[in-house]
């Protein structure tokens, strides 16, 4: 913590023991040139002293220090002390027994933030349940002499620590932290209090910040003269707007949309993408906003990369992420992943959405899969094949591959021959004859249309996992995953199999892909070339970061040059009819150009370079 004195000297507090080689535990004062000020001789004592979290200057030059400690210079001063300008303890400030208790963090009481009002009274926020024997949860106000100011009564206070304070010119105080309620009223991470301690009804933060955990939430507040408040901390949204750790809030509690405007892309990784016939993209992942607009785990983008407001998922998905998407002919959307609700309605790991983003109530999976759905494949008859890390669907033992009827109910005519055979199933490929290839963490295999094992498919296949694949028109299949050989033939992470499951020697990737990450999306071009994404850095010992295009014979296609490529994982891709490629994942740039978790690359059908297509999205 740093505080600037009017004379230019700087007070520094923290958890240190020395400064520039001199014993100076926990709090020091520096001259304007950064050298240690020897006229400030604080003696907090050691080891009873722990940490200074905040420092506040009084108009008279005295210094208020708060944190986690029991004594200062031999005097009992629990978590708060006032010092004279020379660093000695101001004995006229006596907080009594001061703070006590714990607001559920597992740590003893401590004061995280302090603020001196113009009238000399002192606001303190922290992790405590009482002050000097009087109940005060998280927030209290003291008189100038250190005693509790009982005229400021926040009722039951906060349910988790207050970590930041901001005083407005009208005397109201903004409090921030990881709390979810203030005096029993829902307030997610931020609230404004009147001078009496009561909640200010004119300040409405709506849903506030997301994920207000005990150690997350708002850690800093700045009350601006115009009534706005700038908040910083650990959050990704504020009242539905994407705001990664920084937001400016209007005087009524609403988001100031002029601060950090749109153009920021997704605020977290994406795991699935699907291209609609009209060119719009459905994107699923672990994000909570796109270009500053709240979208929990799913969004639809226009062809130019802008948000499509006609697709409204409401509160969207809970849980970690959407991991699979599939489009139906009628425009509806199947989404699978690690979630249990959609827009406030139960949706255990699989849901069908209407074209406008609303949940389709006619699709009912009952109790649904008991784990994530990682792959969705539609049969021509409307039935739905799903793969994932589940073991049952709607209470029935299925293993990690199952088939549903079009209404979402389990299809009893499909029964996996051995529910324990596959482990986690990542992807499925449906052959024209109805047989099903399963990419999984167990043996690569092919199923008959009823779920029985196809014994004509050889057991000597890849020596590791197959997680992604693409079926060619001639029946051969490109496989990618975490393997080093197919049968006795070395094949690092990618290979092509003949229709009988044996290695196709006419597809030779050389040394292959140098990836230890098993998820590598595979996309076939109409000309037989193969696009592969992932977290690799070379193909056949040639640099290719995150994306590569391979000729039909398995060799590198040098005409597709991604430059420095992707600095993070490419998790899914979709090829447009015009040859452009949409890629999503955990990356934040492509070839040095900022692209947060989604980018579109130019295809060489019309353009000689695969560099990023400008419209999707603006960084």
PANUBA-456188 format. One line per 10 residues: number of its first residue (from 1); their letters; for each residue x, y, z of C-alpha. Coordinates in steps of 0.02 Angstrom, whole numbers. Example, Ala and Ser with C-alpha at 12.3 -4.5 7.8 and 13.67 -1.06 7.14 Angstrom:
BEGIN
1> AS> 615 -225 390; 684 -53 357
***
This chain:
BEGIN
1> XXXXXXXXXX> 0 0 0; 65 174 -46; 6 344 18; 72 513 -41; 101 653 85; 70 835 35; 258 869 46; 294 737 -86; 357 604 34; 286 429 12
11> XXXXXXXXXX> 223 308 144; 237 124 100; 155 -19 195; 155 -205 166; 230 -369 227; 415 -327 204; 551 -326 337; 688 -221 256; 703 -77 134; 862 -53 33
21> XXXXXXXXXX> 957 -161 158; 896 -68 312; 782 -149 441; 616 -65 408; 476 -188 444; 300 -165 374; 294 25 356; 422 155 294; 425 332 229; 526 379 77
31> XXXXXXXXXX> 590 547 21; 535 615 -147; 692 541 -227; 650 365 -163; 778 361 -23; 730 306 153; 673 451 265; 767 426 431; 655 553 521; 512 427 514
41> XXXXXXXXXX> 554 297 646; 407 177 662; 435 27 773; 295 -97 744; 384 -241 828; 411 -416 763; 341 -550 749; 177 -486 823; 159 -372 673; 99 -453 512
51> XXXXXXXXXX> 42 -341 368; -8 -161 331; -151 -168 205; -194 17 196; -128 189 247; -232 348 260; -166 524 288; -257 644 405; -259 832 370; -156 862 528
61> XXXXXXXXXX> -14 753 464; -54 603 571; -52 433 487; -182 295 501; -118 118 467; -230 -35 460; -199 -219 427; -173 -379 523; -75 -355 684; -96 -358 874
71> XXXXXXXXXX> 27 -230 941; 129 -81 884; 286 -25 974; 233 -128 1125; 58 -54 1138; -100 -155 1108; -166 -98 940; -272 -231 856; -273 -207 665; -274 -15 675
81> XXXXXXXXXX> -153 115 740; -129 303 719; 48 370 708; 118 542 733; 212 616 586; 377 549 656; 312 369 661; 279 358 847; 112 294 911; -23 425 941
91> XXXXXXXXXX> -84 374 1114; -240 485 1100; -311 362 973; -371 209 1068; -477 78 976; -502 -28 1132; -509 -213 1090; -539 -162 909; -587 -296 782; -632 -477 814
101> XXXXXXXXXX> -712 -624 725; -706 -694 549; -826 -671 402; -803 -849 342; -632 -830 259; -539 -943 380; -431 -797 436; -440 -699 596; -506 -521 597; -411 -393 495
111> XXXXXXXXXX> -444 -222 419; -418 -208 232; -468 -28 197; -481 139 288; -545 311 243; -539 474 341; -693 585 322; -677 775 316; -751 782 493; -611 670 559
121> XXXXXXXXXX> -715 513 579; -641 354 506; -722 218 401; -645 44 408; -686 -108 302; -622 -283 324; -645 -461 384; -720 -445 558; -884 -470 649; -864 -346 792
131> XXXXXXXXXX> -771 -188 844; -727 -160 1027; -861 -286 1078; -1003 -216 970; -1067 -317 821; -1008 -244 656; -994 -359 505; -866 -298 380; -896 -109 394; -890 16 537
141> XXXXXXXXXX> -857 199 573; -748 264 713; -742 430 801; -583 532 787; -519 460 951; -536 279 891; -698 235 981; -844 160 885; -964 285 809; -1132 206 852
151> XXXXXXXXXX> -1227 332 744; -1165 234 593; -1259 68 599; -1250 -48 447; -1367 -176 525; -1305 -352 490; -1172 -279 376; -1089 -384 241; -1079 -573 228; -897 -570 168
161> XXXXXXXXXX> -752 -448 187; -757 -267 132; -594 -234 39; -616 -59 -31; -697 107 17; -740 263 -81; -810 425 -7; -920 534 -117; -938 722 -101; -1118 702 -39
171> XXXXXXXXXX> -1058 600 111; -1115 431 49; -986 291 51; -962 156 -80; -903 -12 -14; -828 -151 -120; -772 -330 -91; -825 -509 -119; -989 -500 -23; -1160 -549 -90
181> XXXXXXXXXX> -1272 -461 37; -1272 -301 139; -1389 -297 288; -1482 -445 212; -1507 -361 43; -1429 -439 -113; -1281 -332 -165; -1150 -424 -268; -981 -350 -229; -1031 -168 -215
191> XXXXXXXXXX> -1154 -56 -123; -1174 125 -70; -1216 174 108; -1291 332 180; -1207 426 322; -1313 326 443; -1247 159 377; -1410 116 290; -1411 59 107; -1431 204 -15
201> XXXXXXXXXX> -1586 158 -119; -1533 277 -260; -1383 167 -302; -1434 7 -392; -1291 -102 -457; -1412 -232 -527; -1325 -400 -534; -1161 -315 -485; -1001 -409 -515; -992 -593 -561
211> XXXXXXXXXX> -918 -729 -451; -894 -630 -289; -787 -757 -197; -711 -726 -26; -540 -690 -100; -603 -607 -258; -717 -462 -294; -680 -276 -288; -513 -226 -212; -505 -41 -255
221> XXXXXXXXXX> -626 104 -273; -605 282 -334; -748 405 -307; -737 538 -442; -796 718 -417; -931 698 -552; -1016 558 -453; -943 412 -550; -850 274 -460; -709 173 -537
231> XXXXXXXXXX> -694 -4 -467; -552 -127 -493; -529 -306 -440; -564 -487 -486; -720 -495 -594; -766 -513 -777; -937 -430 -784; -1031 -290 -699; -1221 -292 -711; -1214 -392 -873
241> XXXXXXXXXX> -1076 -291 -957; -910 -373 -992; -783 -284 -884; -621 -376 -850; -566 -314 -680; -608 -130 -712; -772 -37 -725; -835 140 -708; -1004 154 -624; -1128 297 -644
251> XXXXXXXXXX> -1199 384 -491; -1358 279 -500; -1260 115 -499; -1275 78 -685; -1127 37 -797; -1045 186 -881; -1041 112 -1057; -929 253 -1121; -786 186 -1015; -700 34 -1095
261> XXXXXXXXXX> -813 31 -1249; -843 -118 -1363; -713 -204 -1471; -634 -314 -1339; -691 -483 -1406; -730 -626 -1288; -671 -613 -1109; -629 -798 -1091; -593 -953 -1192; -709 -1030 -1322
271> XXXXXXXXXX> -730 -1215 -1351; -859 -1233 -1491; -912 -1143 -1648; -1048 -1180 -1776; -1081 -1091 -1941; -1261 -1052 -1989; -1312 -1058 -2173; -1334 -868 -2170; -1152 -843 -2118; -1184 -803 -1936
281> XXXXXXXXXX> -1080 -894 -1805; -1140 -978 -1646; -999 -979 -1518; -994 -1073 -1353; -864 -1072 -1216; -820 -1010 -1043; -845 -824 -1075; -968 -706 -994; -962 -562 -1119; -922 -513 -1298
291> XXXXXXXXXX> -867 -337 -1343; -922 -280 -1171; -1099 -353 -1183; -1149 -489 -1061; -1168 -661 -1140; -1149 -810 -1025; -1063 -953 -1118; -1154 -932 -1286; -1172 -794 -1415; -1213 -770 -1598
301> XXXXXXXXXX> -1107 -656 -1706; -1151 -574 -1869; -1042 -605 -2021; -947 -442 -1985; -903 -497 -1808; -1029 -389 -1717; -1144 -458 -1585; -1313 -517 -1652; -1438 -442 -1527; -1581 -545 -1599
311> XXXXXXXXXX> -1505 -697 -1514; -1540 -671 -1330; -1490 -810 -1209; -1557 -718 -1057; -1448 -765 -908; -1368 -899 -1015; -1279 -1051 -945; -1216 -1082 -770; -1066 -1193 -740; -899 -1186 -825
321> XXXXXXXXXX> -926 -1192 -1012; -1015 -1245 -1171; -907 -1377 -1255; -1009 -1437 -1405; -1133 -1364 -1530; -1237 -1434 -1671; -1358 -1346 -1788; -1524 -1422 -1839; -1604 -1398 -2009; -1745 -1294 -1933
331> XXXXXXXXXX> -1621 -1169 -1859; -1626 -1237 -1683; -1464 -1265 -1589; -1404 -1408 -1481; -1278 -1361 -1348; -1184 -1477 -1232; -1057 -1449 -1096; -1020 -1429 -913; -1179 -1341 -858; -1340 -1385 -770
341> XXXXXXXXXX> -1452 -1234 -807; -1496 -1120 -952; -1581 -953 -924; -1636 -1008 -752; -1712 -1174 -809; -1638 -1347 -776; -1533 -1405 -924; -1419 -1547 -867; -1271 -1544 -988; -1378 -1538 -1146
351> XXXXXXXXXX> -1508 -1415 -1208; -1595 -1366 -1369; -1617 -1181 -1408; -1737 -1094 -1524; -1661 -985 -1661; -1688 -830 -1554; -1587 -902 -1409; -1732 -950 -1297; -1739 -1125 -1224; -1842 -1252 -1321
361> XXXXXXXXXX> -1962 -1325 -1192; -2013 -1466 -1311; -1840 -1544 -1292; -1831 -1636 -1126; -1682 -1741 -1072; -1754 -1777 -900; -1611 -1794 -776; -1498 -1788 -930; -1319 -1850 -944; -1227 -1854 -777
371> XXXXXXXXXX> -1072 -1772 -852; -1017 -1655 -990; -1072 -1680 -1170; -916 -1654 -1277; -980 -1710 -1447; -1149 -1703 -1537; -1186 -1787 -1704; -1354 -1783 -1793; -1420 -1934 -1886; -1522 -1909 -2046
381> XXXXXXXXXX> -1676 -1977 -1956; -1667 -1838 -1825; -1597 -1944 -1686; -1449 -1872 -1590; -1286 -1958 -1546; -1194 -1885 -1397; -1020 -1917 -1326; -938 -1855 -1167; -877 -1899 -994; -1047 -1957 -932
391> XXXXXXXXXX> -1095 -2134 -881; -1283 -2123 -880; -1425 -2026 -960; -1585 -1990 -865; -1537 -2120 -736; -1502 -2259 -861; -1326 -2333 -875; -1260 -2291 -1048; -1073 -2267 -1044; -998 -2116 -1130
401> XXXXXXXXXX> -1093 -2135 -1295; -1283 -2129 -1308; -1420 -2093 -1432; -1572 -1983 -1402; -1737 -1971 -1492; -1777 -1801 -1571; -1876 -1749 -1415; -1724 -1774 -1302; -1776 -1940 -1225; -1654 -2085 -1221
411> XXXXXXXXXX> -1667 -2203 -1371; -1677 -2379 -1295; -1636 -2461 -1463; -1456 -2399 -1447; -1356 -2483 -1308; -1167 -2471 -1296; -1098 -2648 -1295; -986 -2609 -1145; -1020 -2449 -1045; -841 -2453 -976
421> XXXXXXXXXX> -753 -2477 -1143; -721 -2300 -1202; -680 -2194 -1051; -714 -2012 -1099; -782 -1997 -1277; -735 -1835 -1365; -802 -1849 -1540; -908 -1955 -1657; -908 -1979 -1845; -1062 -2053 -1928
431> XXXXXXXXXX> -1028 -2155 -2084; -1156 -2162 -2228; -1192 -2345 -2183; -1244 -2293 -2007; -1088 -2355 -1920; -1009 -2240 -1792; -825 -2200 -1761; -787 -2151 -1582; -641 -2039 -1532; -603 -2067 -1349
441> XXXXXXXXXX> -477 -2101 -1211; -493 -2288 -1238; -467 -2397 -1391; -516 -2318 -1556; -665 -2418 -1617; -816 -2421 -1731; -993 -2460 -1676; -1137 -2534 -1770; -1293 -2428 -1779; -1366 -2513 -1624
451> XXXXXXXXXX> -1213 -2478 -1516; -1134 -2650 -1532; -949 -2663 -1572; -904 -2681 -1756; -787 -2831 -1750; -730 -2802 -1930; -638 -2645 -1875; -459 -2695 -1822; -403 -2686 -1642; -226 -2634 -1693
461> XXXXXXXXXX> -253 -2448 -1714; -181 -2290 -1635; -76 -2322 -1479; -160 -2179 -1385; -312 -2067 -1382; -410 -2007 -1533; -504 -1849 -1488; -547 -1770 -1656; -577 -1836 -1830; -646 -1794 -2001
471> XXXXXXXXXX> -727 -1919 -2119; -679 -1906 -2303; -803 -1937 -2443; -708 -2096 -2491; -735 -2168 -2317; -559 -2138 -2255; -544 -2042 -2093; -418 -1914 -2030; -385 -1939 -1845; -298 -1824 -1721
481> XXXXXXXXXX> -260 -1843 -1538; -128 -1903 -1417; -43 -2049 -1503; 127 -2088 -1576; 92 -2231 -1694; -44 -2322 -1789; -7 -2507 -1781; 179 -2520 -1812; 190 -2358 -1912; 250 -2198 -1822
491> XXXXXXXXXX> 117 -2064 -1832; 135 -1918 -1711; -35 -1845 -1665; -112 -1859 -1840; -144 -1998 -1965; -265 -2059 -2097; -350 -2227 -2086; -418 -2335 -2224; -600 -2390 -2220; -549 -2549 -2128
501> XXXXXXXXXX> -461 -2449 -1991; -282 -2484 -2046; -154 -2348 -2072; -158 -2266 -2243; 26 -2256 -2297; -14 -2131 -2436; -42 -2000 -2300; 130 -1964 -2224; 144 -1817 -2102; 331 -1846 -2073
511> XXXXXXXXXX> 372 -1809 -1891; 193 -1748 -1869; 135 -1629 -1734; 235 -1588 -1577; 91 -1568 -1456; 60 -1639 -1283; -117 -1571 -1289; -243 -1697 -1352; -382 -1588 -1424; -344 -1542 -1604
521> XXXXXXXXXX> -491 -1495 -1715; -484 -1563 -1892; -573 -1480 -2040; -575 -1547 -2217; -571 -1428 -2364; -667 -1471 -2524; -500 -1491 -2616; -444 -1629 -2496; -325 -1522 -2393; -337 -1535 -2204
531> XXXXXXXXXX> -337 -1394 -2077; -281 -1441 -1901; -286 -1329 -1746; -219 -1354 -1570; -81 -1301 -1452; 69 -1361 -1554; 217 -1261 -1619; 283 -1369 -1761; 224 -1486 -1899; 354 -1602 -1974
541> XXXXXXXXXX> 485 -1495 -1882; 426 -1336 -1971; 360 -1194 -1860; 171 -1185 -1857; 93 -1109 -1702; -81 -1174 -1666; -136 -1202 -1846; -73 -1294 -1998; -137 -1345 -2168; -88 -1514 -2235
551> XXXXXXXXXX> -95 -1576 -2414; -197 -1731 -2457; -38 -1836 -2450; 2 -1780 -2273; 140 -1655 -2314; 142 -1475 -2257; 54 -1351 -2371; 179 -1206 -2375; 55 -1091 -2464; -40 -1077 -2300
561> XXXXXXXXXX> 75 -971 -2192; 0 -913 -2025; 154 -811 -1978; 176 -815 -1790; 6 -900 -1779; -91 -922 -1618; -8 -902 -1447; -139 -1011 -1364; -248 -1161 -1394; -362 -1173 -1547
571> XXXXXXXXXX> -507 -1278 -1486; -632 -1276 -1630; -644 -1216 -1810; -778 -1190 -1942; -746 -1175 -2129; -854 -1052 -2226; -911 -1084 -2405; -800 -940 -2463; -646 -1027 -2393; -628 -917 -2239
581> XXXXXXXXXX> -598 -1006 -2075; -668 -958 -1906; -562 -1018 -1760; -600 -1009 -1574; -500 -1055 -1419; -393 -990 -1280; -286 -871 -1383; -281 -680 -1374; -199 -642 -1542; -160 -709 -1715
591> XXXXXXXXXX> 4 -668 -1801; 29 -524 -1681; -144 -448 -1708; -257 -442 -1555; -399 -568 -1567; -479 -618 -1403; -530 -802 -1417; -602 -789 -1594; -525 -748 -1762; -567 -772 -1944
601> XXXXXXXXXX> -431 -814 -2068; -436 -777 -2253; -442 -928 -2367; -333 -941 -2521; -477 -973 -2641; -491 -785 -2665; -345 -719 -2564; -163 -771 -2574; -133 -744 -2389; -215 -831 -2241
611> XXXXXXXXX> -193 -678 -2130; -332 -622 -2016; -492 -561 -2096; -518 -384 -2025; -704 -386 -1985; -701 -529 -1857; -684 -460 -1725; -614 -286 -1693; -484 -306 -1555
***
